[in-house]
Amino acid sequence: MKILNVNVAPACGFVLALLLLGCANTTMTARVNPETTGRQIARVMVRVEYASLDQRQTAEDALCSELAKVSVWTCLTYSKVFFVGETYTPEQVQQRMQRSDIDTVLLLKPTDSGTTSTGLGPTPSPNVGLALLEHLLSDASTKPIQDASSLEVKLISVSDDRVIWYASANTNGTVFANWKDLIASTARQTVRQLAQSGLLSAK
């Protein structure tokens, strides 16, 4: 009987390489506010409320990058409009938002940790809504992104504080996934859901 010599090393090496690759998956449920349909969105500011500055900046950059692939929206990260180490009054927030012509804010917030207030009480404004001001005047989440991350995502109109779109998301990674994998997965799924909801002005 002839015995076949089968070389399994390449196959095993390929499987091992796949296992070592970071892998993350995001599930998201989204709803469009029927009372805000038909609004024109042109310039969006992204704010992600992670505790780590590195994670926050990476997530905001990832969202703007994903939006740029499929949409004509102009996307600005929070750090492009505000310096993260600076404290602003409500009036200064309004001025900077107006100067950058921002009409909408895409806000991502971890749902398993709270926020801490800066102590600045927002004042009524015809340009930036109260609820949005509270977010822009608050510190980021007190916890960093975890191996399993739960988020709420809101697309908020600057002019009247209305929530145009709302989503809840859960991102999980394999044992080899790092926080950058989780962020990349969340950004891709967020933009995919915005597109499926019919809100994106496609290229």
C-alpha positions as CSV (number, residue, x, y, z in Angstrom):
1,M,0.0,0.0,0.0
2,K,1.3,3.4,-1.0
3,I,1.5,5.9,1.8
4,L,1.0,9.5,0.8
5,N,3.1,12.1,2.5
6,V,0.9,15.2,3.1
7,N,2.6,18.4,4.0
8,V,0.2,20.1,6.5
9,A,2.6,22.8,7.7
10,P,1.5,25.5,5.2
11,A,-2.2,24.9,6.0
12,C,-1.5,25.1,9.8
13,G,0.5,28.2,9.3
14,F,-2.3,29.8,7.4
15,V,-4.9,29.0,10.1
16,L,-2.6,30.3,12.8
17,A,-2.1,33.5,10.9
18,L,-5.8,33.9,10.6
19,L,-6.2,33.4,14.4
20,L,-3.6,35.9,15.2
21,L,-5.4,38.6,13.1
22,G,-7.5,40.8,15.3
23,C,-11.2,40.4,14.6
24,A,-14.1,42.4,15.9
25,N,-17.8,42.4,15.2
26,T,-20.4,45.2,15.8
27,T,-24.1,44.7,16.0
28,M,-26.3,47.8,15.8
29,T,-29.9,48.6,15.9
30,A,-30.9,52.1,14.5
31,R,-34.0,54.2,14.2
32,V,-34.6,57.4,12.2
33,N,-36.7,60.1,13.8
34,P,-39.7,60.4,11.5
35,E,-40.3,64.0,12.6
36,T,-36.9,65.1,11.2
37,T,-36.9,63.5,7.8
38,G,-35.9,65.6,4.8
39,R,-33.2,67.6,6.6
40,Q,-30.2,68.7,4.6
41,I,-26.9,67.7,6.3
42,A,-23.6,69.1,5.0
43,R,-21.1,69.5,7.8
44,V,-20.9,67.0,10.7
45,M,-18.7,67.1,13.8
46,V,-17.9,63.8,15.4
47,R,-17.4,63.5,19.1
48,V,-16.6,60.2,20.8
49,E,-16.6,60.1,24.5
50,Y,-13.9,57.6,25.4
51,A,-11.7,58.2,28.4
52,S,-8.4,57.7,26.6
53,L,-7.4,60.6,24.4
54,D,-5.7,58.2,22.0
55,Q,-8.8,56.0,21.7
56,R,-11.0,59.1,21.3
57,Q,-8.9,60.6,18.5
58,T,-8.6,57.2,16.7
59,A,-12.3,56.7,16.8
60,E,-13.2,60.1,15.6
61,D,-10.6,59.8,12.7
62,A,-12.0,56.4,11.8
63,L,-15.6,57.7,11.6
64,C,-14.6,60.6,9.4
65,S,-12.5,58.3,7.2
66,E,-15.5,55.9,6.8
67,L,-17.8,58.8,6.0
68,A,-15.5,60.2,3.4
69,K,-15.6,56.9,1.5
70,V,-19.3,56.9,0.8
71,S,-20.7,60.4,1.6
72,V,-20.3,64.0,0.5
73,W,-20.7,65.2,4.1
74,T,-17.8,67.2,5.4
75,C,-16.7,65.6,8.6
76,L,-14.8,67.3,11.3
77,T,-13.4,65.7,14.4
78,Y,-14.1,67.3,17.8
79,S,-10.4,68.1,18.2
80,K,-10.4,70.0,14.9
81,V,-13.0,72.4,16.4
82,F,-12.1,72.4,20.1
83,F,-8.8,71.8,21.9
84,V,-9.5,68.9,24.3
85,G,-7.5,70.4,27.2
86,E,-9.4,73.7,27.1
87,T,-12.5,74.7,29.1
88,Y,-15.1,76.6,27.1
89,T,-18.1,78.6,28.0
90,P,-21.5,77.9,26.3
91,E,-21.0,81.1,24.3
92,Q,-17.5,80.0,23.1
93,V,-18.9,76.6,22.1
94,Q,-21.6,78.3,20.0
95,Q,-19.0,80.6,18.4
96,R,-16.8,77.8,17.3
97,M,-19.7,75.7,16.0
98,Q,-20.9,78.7,13.9
99,R,-17.4,79.5,12.7
100,S,-17.0,75.9,11.4
101,D,-20.6,75.9,9.9
102,I,-21.4,72.7,11.7
103,D,-25.0,71.7,11.3
104,T,-25.0,68.2,12.9
105,V,-23.1,66.4,15.6
106,L,-22.5,62.6,15.5
107,L,-22.1,61.6,19.1
108,L,-20.8,58.2,20.3
109,K,-21.0,57.5,24.0
110,P,-20.2,54.3,26.0
111,T,-23.4,53.2,27.8
112,D,-21.6,51.3,30.6
113,S,-20.0,54.4,32.1
114,G,-21.1,57.8,33.1
115,T,-19.7,61.3,32.3
116,T,-18.4,63.9,34.7
117,S,-19.5,67.4,34.4
118,T,-17.1,70.3,34.0
119,G,-19.4,72.4,36.2
120,L,-20.3,74.8,33.3
121,G,-24.0,75.2,33.2
122,P,-25.2,75.6,29.6
123,T,-27.4,78.6,28.8
124,P,-30.3,78.8,26.2
125,S,-29.1,79.5,22.7
126,P,-30.8,79.9,19.3
127,N,-27.8,78.2,17.7
128,V,-26.8,75.2,19.9
129,G,-29.5,73.2,21.8
130,L,-29.3,72.7,25.5
131,A,-28.9,68.9,25.4
132,L,-26.1,69.2,22.8
133,L,-24.4,71.8,24.9
134,E,-24.4,69.5,27.9
135,H,-22.4,66.9,25.9
136,L,-20.0,69.4,24.5
137,L,-19.4,70.9,27.9
138,S,-18.9,67.6,29.6
139,D,-15.8,65.5,30.1
140,A,-15.4,62.2,28.3
141,S,-16.4,58.8,29.8
142,T,-14.5,57.7,32.9
143,K,-13.7,54.3,31.4
144,P,-11.7,53.2,28.4
145,I,-12.9,50.9,25.6
146,Q,-13.2,47.3,26.8
147,D,-13.0,43.9,25.0
148,A,-16.8,44.2,24.8
149,S,-18.1,47.7,24.3
150,S,-21.6,49.0,24.4
151,L,-22.4,52.3,22.8
152,E,-25.3,54.7,22.0
153,V,-24.9,56.7,18.9
154,K,-26.9,59.9,18.1
155,L,-27.0,62.2,15.1
156,I,-28.1,65.5,16.6
157,S,-29.2,68.7,14.8
158,V,-27.3,71.7,16.0
159,S,-30.0,74.3,15.3
160,D,-32.8,72.8,17.3
161,D,-31.3,69.9,19.4
162,R,-33.4,67.3,17.7
163,V,-32.1,63.7,17.5
164,I,-32.3,62.8,13.8
165,W,-31.0,59.3,14.2
166,Y,-30.4,57.0,17.2
167,A,-28.6,53.7,17.5
168,S,-27.4,51.2,20.1
169,A,-24.4,49.1,19.4
170,N,-22.4,46.3,20.8
171,T,-18.9,45.5,19.7
172,N,-17.1,42.3,20.6
173,G,-13.6,41.1,19.7
174,T,-11.7,37.9,19.6
175,V,-9.0,37.2,22.1
176,F,-6.5,38.6,19.6
177,A,-8.4,41.8,18.9
178,N,-7.2,45.1,20.2
179,W,-9.0,48.3,20.9
180,K,-8.2,49.6,17.4
181,D,-10.0,46.6,15.9
182,L,-13.0,47.4,18.0
183,I,-13.0,51.0,17.0
184,A,-12.6,50.2,13.3
185,S,-15.6,47.8,13.5
186,T,-17.7,50.3,15.3
187,A,-16.9,53.1,12.7
188,R,-17.7,50.8,9.7
189,Q,-21.0,49.7,11.2
190,T,-22.1,53.2,12.2
191,V,-21.6,54.5,8.7
192,R,-23.2,51.4,7.1
193,Q,-26.3,51.9,9.3
194,L,-26.4,55.6,8.5
195,A,-26.4,54.7,4.8
196,Q,-29.0,52.0,5.2
197,S,-31.2,54.5,7.0
198,G,-31.1,56.8,4.0
199,L,-29.5,59.7,5.7
200,L,-26.2,59.9,3.9
201,S,-25.7,62.1,0.9
202,A,-23.9,59.5,-1.2
203,K,-21.0,60.4,-3.6
